[in-house]
């Protein structure tokens, strides 16, 4: 059996998943690509660390040069994470004529352009399916099966931690802080949860999805980002009552001109297939101008699901080494719209002092800013302050923000307690 | 711009979708594969027929030889349907060194082996993504992104007509016949609905899915098949009460040895992602031993969704003509288990005369046949006959069938009103 040798950079969660899959599914892999895939070196920081995989000691090295200078290694698999030295190692591997697979969303979102360019100039492949939604084959599907489509919209639940938290909040009516603590205890959330709960992780993934879906360069910094820390149980209750679930969505839209790129908590109709994606599961929903609505659902993290995507990429390279392709895809120049130019519906919850006439005052501020309302809910009259909930028709973000300023100037208004964007359902 | 020329066999729903997509998305397609894809001939039966696509008259022919003998045509796209002459044209095209794309599930399920063999012997590609679940890229995902997995289970809602009917029955509480009639009026169901409502169409698709997922030859005739004509509104009510939806599922399971292949109405837990797949939408749920649970959702029929899959295959061939691969996948020899050897849970509704002791008699017949019960529901005492509903624990189909015979011999038993298999939820 002919072998293809790979060098593994990192032996953490994903690395050990890759190791286990190559071993457990050896026969399937040989049948699917005609070669045995052998890990011939593993780069780690600490050679002495105890690991729960059965890789022989002699495979480990703490010197990247051992991998770089090994001409027998065709493919470098970067599963170490972080920006440096991952970026440096990937570029050097390409310089040495090695193909590269990476699962590193932060690196690709931030330095993808440089890496794509290098892979083209060196004639090597660079695949990164695992960087978005773990084991779900969404990037390859967009690239290949949907190659006859113009992708018009992509909406993803691409962060398992926040989806777990929001699902739990909705099921049990508990607040963000207590669920976060529980998620941390269970290992579903990091001790410093910022990257997840503030939407940075989702913004990385959306950048990668957007570049591929819309065929243009996108700067991570142009992606609007808002996390879930401000979601209250009462917002989830109102959402349910109005027929919605609240999900942290990564949304990209291309309506033929400039594109919208935004990560924020979103009201999504309960009958939308994204609404029932619960717990740590991920899903990516997209609209192609030929295929229509499509959704991919599965596990977005974990050693085996993420390892599955990495191994899929390795096999792809093994099969296509003599017919290589590039997926940089910056073919068009489309601009990301400033957030204030985006248009959608809004849920707005305002705390007011319960005095006669306040609803009229607020409504007139909306009107003044060209925001028209589709429904208003007022509840509870026993407390000095009450919640007023508004759902708007499609409105320009800029107008909404100006309306908020105007509304805050009303004497009886205590605060804008929340503002959450609303997406429509699936067309039938 | 270099061109790749294709010959289109058929200009019905799918053919016109392919034509429209190649025209509308010309720029995207050129960017994605580097070539312009041009339809250079179209085979139709009736040259005089009015068609609502804007293909020039001179492209049409009613003589297959015109396409076969045209050396400029690299790829033949079979979207005519039916077994003959589609089979003959595909084999002849391959003999002439042309690659073939087909959307013809019945042909592939029944004659796939012969076609796969021919494509290998002639060194041409044969792709058929559109044959299962229309625009949803499930075959290519199994073949490529999941190539590092052993697929253990595949469960699909792969027939839009029956899913529309079951969704409507569940929403409105109406019976099968009235919904079928409405579906026929709307054009969602054929005048002769047998292929859909009796599960033949789903069995074709399951055969194709199974061959690819489990890497073995599967005879269509070995697939167990049962339609939805016997589902009553009362079964759907009981399902809801017990926490289930009823879906026509195409189920394939490989537990390491022989495989199970069966199409039948199924109780599926409401929290399972397949349960909320409504209307004419399709979805394929699968379990890989690395990736875990995965689901693909989208439109399973229609000119544009199905055309999208066909065009995806054409682009795949254009990109891989110099690096061809085959997806016959009959690598292992696995046998399909006889239906009586399969194991699952069952919902059984029995009509009995409401006399004391009948429940005990039935329960003892279950016990005698090694079927243990997980719940029993009895309702309504105003009529001389009442429904008794049983949910079993995992049981062997053969034992269940023998228990049914025994139960029918009980004097107070009027009929076995329904027997529906039950699937478990997603592991969390």
Interface residues (C-beta under 8 A of the other chain):
Chain A: X17 X21 X22 X24 X25 X28 X29 X31 X32 X33 X129 X135 X136 X137 X140 X141 X143 X144 X145 X146 X147 X148 X149 X150 X215 X271 X273 X276 X277 X278 X279 X281 X288 X289 X290 X291 X292 X293 X294 X295 X296 X297 X298 X299 X302 X304 X305 X307 X308 X309 X311 X312 X314 X315 X316 X319 X320 X322 X323 X325 X331 X428
Chain B: X17 X21 X22 X24 X25 X28 X29 X31 X32 X33 X129 X135 X136 X137 X140 X141 X143 X144 X145 X146 X147 X148 X149 X150 X215 X271 X273 X276 X277 X278 X279 X281 X288 X289 X290 X291 X292 X293 X294 X295 X296 X297 X298 X299 X302 X304 X305 X307 X308 X309 X311 X312 X314 X315 X316 X319 X320 X322 X323 X325 X331 X428
